[in-house]
Amino acid sequence: PRLRAVVCNSRMVRDEIKRHFGLPDEKLHVIYSGVDTAVYHPDLKRERAAVRASLGFAPEAPLFLFVGSGFERKGLATALRALAQLPAAQLLVIGRDRRAARYQALAQKLGLGERAQFLGTIDDVKPYYGAADALVLPTLYDPFPNVALEAMACGLPVVTSTTSGAAELIANDHNGYVCDALDVETLATHLRSVVDPARHAILCVEARRTVELLTLTAASRQWLDLYQSLAR
């Protein structure tokens, strides 16, 4: 009875809390995480060629970025299977998992060879945002992944799942693509579309535009406004 408010980082989470706990709408507040749009910026693409060369990736072949630890929940197996349907595409995997060897073996079994590279945990992901063409994250469940905000701020369209809070920011063929987390065929189709030369530049511009107002300052202001309303 004393509960005043629950802050949710996506509408998906808000709806789940309402459904499971029966809380009224007026106690549920959605505040998206903020992103430093000055640090995560399309200018990072200036190092694209150098970063790709350091990894041995082809300079112009499509490069998808996967960032996240806990590969099963984040949907890495689905991403690998979809990538196998794009013969020229490359995938860079950043993150940790105690069963990482299992996913590396799957990549080899799918014939990906050097087209899929696993870097493990990286302290500074920014150079890899700059090197990639799109972020792929077909997660089984993620309330709102910060990597989606960071990628979009860097001008990367995002391909994610309906069970990700980030899907609320994405409109198909506008700034990225959304599909079921286990739908390999549709994911492969979206990966082809997101790097289509006829659309890619527009998708990049719209991805950045989508998150330009989701700054750390804006998020702080929303939190402060909520605290002040509760204090009154």
N, C-alpha and C positions, 0 to 999 in steps of 0.2 A: 504493500500500500504506500510505502514511503518513496517508491521509485519515481523520480521526476522525469528522467529522459534516458533514452538509449541512442547513442550515436552510431550510425552504420556507414560504412565506407562505400556502399553502392545500393542502388534500389533493389537489386537482387537479394542482398542480405536483409534489407528492411522487410521485404515481402516474406522472407523465410522466418524471420523473428515474429512477424505478425501471425503467420500461419501456425507456427509451433507453440507460441507462448500466449497468443491472444491479446497482445498489447494494442491499445488504441492508437490511431494514426498520430494524434497530437503528441504522443510521447516518443515517436520514432523520427529521428532527424538524420538526413543523409548529408554527409560532408565528405566530398572526395578528397583524397590525398592531393597535396600540392607537388609541383615539380619546379626545380630551378631552371627556368627557361633561358637564362643567360649562360648557364653551364652546359645544359643539354640543348644543343643548337645545331641547325643544319651546316654551320661552318665546319663542323667536325669532318665533313666529307672531303675537306681539302687534303686529308691524310689518307684517303681511300686507297690510292695506288700503292703507297708505301706499306701500309698495313697488310694489304693483300699479298704483296710481294714477300713480306717477311714470313707469311704463313704458307707460301707456295700455292696460293689460289690464283686461278686465271683472272686477269685484270678485268675482263668484260663479261665473264659468265655470271649468271644470276647467283647471288650469295644471300642465303637466308641465315638469320641469327636466332638461336634458341638460348634463352637465359633463364635459369631456374634450377634450384636444387630439389631433389626428390623427383627423379625422372618419371616414375610411374604416374604420380598425380599430375605432373606438368604435361604429360602426354607426349613424351619423346618418342616412344615406339610408333605412335601414329604419324608423327612428323617424319620419321625415317622411312616409313612405308610409303608415304606420299611423295617424298623426295625421290624415291626409287623410280617413280613414274615420269620424272623430268630428267632426261639423260644428261643434260649439260649443267644442271643446277648443283650448287655447293651448299653445305650446311656447316655452320660453326656452332658448337655446343659449349656453353659456358655454365658451369655449376658443378655441384658434387652429388654423388650418390654412392652408397656403399656397394651397390651392385652395378657400378658403371661398366665393368667388364662385360656384363651381360648385354648391354646396349651397344657396346663397341663390336661385340660378336654379331649382333643382329645387323649392324651396318655392313659388316663384311659379308654376311650371308646374303644380304640384299644386293650385293655387288657394288656398293657405293665406293669402296676403296678409299682413295685420298680425297674424294669429294665430301666426305664427312670427317671433321676433325673435332676432337674432344680436348679442350684446354683446361678442364678442371675449374677450380675457383680462381677468379681474377679480381684483384682489388679495384682496378679502374677499368670499367667496361666501355668507357666513352670512345676510345679509338675503334672499337669493334662496331659500335653503332655507326660510326662514320664510314666504315668499310662495307657495311651490309646494304642490301637493297630493301629488305623487309624483315620484320620480326614475325616469327611463327611460334605460337604458344597454344596448342590445342588441349588445354588443361581440362582434366576431369572435374576439377573444382578449384576456384580461386576467387576469394571475395572481391579483390581489386588489386591486380599485380602492378606494383610500381614500375616494373620494367616496361609495361605498355605505355605509361605516361612518358617515361624517359625516351623510349624509342620514337614516339610520335613527336615529342619536342625536338628531336634530332631530324625530323622530316622523314621518318620511316613509317610507311603504312604497316598496319598490324593485321595479321591473320590469326584469329583466336576462336574460341568456342562459345557456345551459348551458355555454358556453365562458368563463365568468367564475368566478373563485374565490369571488366573493361569493355565488354561487348556493348554496353550502354552508350559508349562514345562512338561506336563504329557503324557506319552505313555501307552496305555492300556497294562496291564500285564507286565509292566516294572518297573514303580515306582508309579503306582496308576491307576485310571480309570476315564473316562469321559463319560457322557451321557447327554441326554436332561434333563432340570431342572424339568420337570413334568412327566417324565417316571418312575413311581414307580417300575414297574416290572424289568426294566433293572437296576435301581439303586439297587434293592434288590439282583439281580444277581451279581452285582459288589461288594456289601458288602460281600457276601459269598466268592467271589474270593479273595478279599483283605486280608481276615483272614484265608484263606486256609493254613494249616500248611505246605503243600508241597511248597508253594510259598512265604509265608509271610516274612521270613527272607531275601530273595533276594530282595523283594520289598522295605523293610526297608533300606537295604544297598544302593540300587539305588536311593531312595528318597534323602538320605543324599548326595550322590555323585552329584546329579543333581544341588544342590544349593550351593555346596562348593565354587564356584567361584563368587557367587552373594553376596559378602561381602559389608559391609558399605564402606570400602575403595575403592572397585571397583566402586561402584555407585558414590562416591565423585569424583573419577578420571574422570568418564564420564561427569559429570556436569562441571567440570573444563575445560576439553577438549572442550566442547561445548561453554562455555563462551569465551575461548581464540580464538576459530575459529570465533565467532561473532565479537570479538573486532578487529580482523585483517581486 
